Amino acid sequence: MSERQPETMEEANEPDNEAQPTSEEDGRPTGGAVDAQRPADEREMSPAHADADERAPLLPGEEAEGFRRRWEDLQAGFVDEPRQKVEEADELVRELMRQLTAGFSDERSSLEAQWDSGEDVSTEDLRVALKRYRSFFNRLLSA
């Protein structure tokens, strides 16, 4: 891959932005050496590491596969019945969202039941729950 040459003197004198990624919010460097200076638990929760271990499935394998099969069937029929297939796509997405919502609701209910009974919820359980929420949140934003 060839490197792009600066077109002007100003461009030639500017720091290489690709070598030092910055935050869109405040322009400070992100990732790399700055990230390495953070404690491990803080790095794990940072957006820069969100995708590293975030691809845990949101649904059990057989449920996810069922949704995928239904999508493929729906898509295959689009040419013959486009309007009907778009309506089916809308319903399939709604059903998937209901399923995801139910899963997160069940998880939250389980944690709340432990809190309500006076049980301590382990920090590890809370960390895992927060990671799942973060993963889902980031996936929604990137979609």
PLY file of the C-alpha trace (Angstrom):
ply
format ascii 1.0
element vertex 143
property float x
property float y
property float z
element edge 142
property int vertex1
property int vertex2
end_header
0.00 0.00 0.00
1.49 3.39 -0.93
1.60 6.21 1.56
-0.19 9.45 0.64
2.20 12.35 0.07
1.36 15.78 1.56
-0.03 18.21 -1.00
0.98 21.44 0.78
3.77 22.59 3.10
1.23 22.94 5.92
0.17 19.34 5.45
3.80 18.22 5.46
4.38 19.92 8.81
1.23 18.57 10.48
1.61 15.61 12.86
0.59 12.24 11.45
-3.00 11.79 12.69
-3.03 8.12 11.74
-0.13 7.40 14.05
-1.90 8.96 17.03
-5.71 8.44 16.95
-7.66 11.07 18.87
-11.01 11.23 20.57
-13.71 12.95 18.53
-14.99 14.53 21.74
-11.89 16.32 23.03
-9.11 15.68 20.50
-6.88 13.94 23.07
-4.94 10.85 22.02
-6.73 7.54 22.49
-5.56 3.95 22.51
-1.87 3.06 22.20
0.48 4.35 24.88
-2.22 6.41 26.59
-4.43 3.33 26.93
-1.53 1.21 28.17
-1.09 3.60 31.10
-4.61 2.87 32.40
-5.20 0.14 34.98
-6.22 -3.17 33.37
-9.81 -3.06 34.65
-10.25 0.49 33.32
-8.77 -0.48 29.92
-11.17 -3.42 29.74
-14.16 -1.10 30.17
-12.91 1.54 27.72
-14.54 1.88 24.28
-11.16 1.19 22.63
-11.32 -2.39 23.95
-15.07 -2.78 23.51
-14.78 -5.04 20.47
-11.86 -7.15 21.67
-13.98 -9.52 23.73
-17.43 -8.18 22.98
-18.66 -10.57 20.38
-20.32 -12.90 22.84
-23.64 -13.90 21.30
-26.70 -11.97 22.44
-28.90 -15.02 21.84
-28.25 -18.72 22.31
-26.91 -20.37 19.14
-30.08 -22.20 18.11
-32.23 -19.07 18.53
-29.78 -16.93 16.57
-29.60 -19.57 13.84
-33.40 -19.66 13.64
-33.51 -15.91 13.11
-30.78 -16.16 10.46
-32.65 -18.90 8.56
-35.86 -16.89 8.65
-33.99 -13.83 7.33
-32.42 -15.81 4.49
-35.84 -17.27 3.51
-37.37 -13.82 3.63
-34.60 -12.30 1.53
-34.79 -15.10 -1.04
-38.48 -14.33 -1.63
-38.00 -10.59 -2.10
-37.93 -10.67 -5.91
-41.34 -12.36 -6.11
-43.07 -10.50 -3.27
-41.13 -7.35 -2.31
-43.82 -5.61 -0.27
-44.74 -8.74 1.69
-41.07 -9.48 2.39
-40.45 -5.96 3.70
-43.46 -6.36 6.01
-42.08 -9.73 7.15
-38.65 -8.14 7.68
-40.24 -5.50 9.92
-41.95 -8.18 11.99
-38.82 -10.31 12.19
-36.77 -7.35 13.45
-39.52 -6.54 15.98
-39.50 -10.13 17.18
-35.72 -10.13 17.50
-35.83 -6.88 19.50
-38.51 -8.34 21.80
-36.34 -11.42 22.32
-33.27 -9.31 23.13
-35.28 -7.08 25.45
-36.64 -10.12 27.28
-33.13 -11.51 27.74
-31.82 -8.29 29.25
-34.97 -7.94 31.36
-34.53 -11.46 32.74
-30.90 -10.74 33.59
-31.84 -7.49 35.34
-34.65 -9.25 37.24
-32.22 -11.88 38.46
-29.84 -9.23 39.79
-32.70 -7.31 41.40
-34.02 -10.48 43.05
-30.60 -11.00 44.62
-30.52 -7.40 45.83
-34.09 -7.57 47.18
-33.37 -10.75 49.14
-30.42 -9.06 50.79
-27.88 -11.17 48.91
-24.72 -9.52 47.77
-24.29 -9.61 44.02
-20.65 -10.27 43.28
-18.65 -7.60 41.57
-17.81 -10.19 38.93
-21.53 -10.74 38.16
-22.02 -6.99 37.90
-18.93 -6.61 35.70
-20.21 -9.32 33.33
-23.64 -7.67 33.21
-22.11 -4.27 32.47
-19.94 -5.76 29.72
-23.03 -7.29 28.09
-24.85 -3.96 28.25
-21.81 -2.15 26.82
-21.49 -4.68 24.01
-25.15 -4.35 23.10
-25.02 -0.56 23.37
-21.96 -0.30 21.12
-23.46 -2.71 18.57
-26.63 -0.61 18.41
-24.66 2.58 17.90
-22.51 1.06 15.17
-25.41 -0.44 13.25
0 1
1 2
2 3
3 4
4 5
5 6
6 7
7 8
8 9
9 10
10 11
11 12
12 13
13 14
14 15
15 16
16 17
17 18
18 19
19 20
20 21
21 22
22 23
23 24
24 25
25 26
26 27
27 28
28 29
29 30
30 31
31 32
32 33
33 34
34 35
35 36
36 37
37 38
38 39
39 40
40 41
41 42
42 43
43 44
44 45
45 46
46 47
47 48
48 49
49 50
50 51
51 52
52 53
53 54
54 55
55 56
56 57
57 58
58 59
59 60
60 61
61 62
62 63
63 64
64 65
65 66
66 67
67 68
68 69
69 70
70 71
71 72
72 73
73 74
74 75
75 76
76 77
77 78
78 79
79 80
80 81
81 82
82 83
83 84
84 85
85 86
86 87
87 88
88 89
89 90
90 91
91 92
92 93
93 94
94 95
95 96
96 97
97 98
98 99
99 100
100 101
101 102
102 103
103 104
104 105
105 106
106 107
107 108
108 109
109 110
110 111
111 112
112 113
113 114
114 115
115 116
116 117
117 118
118 119
119 120
120 121
121 122
122 123
123 124
124 125
125 126
126 127
127 128
128 129
129 130
130 131
131 132
132 133
133 134
134 135
135 136
136 137
137 138
138 139
139 140
140 141
141 142
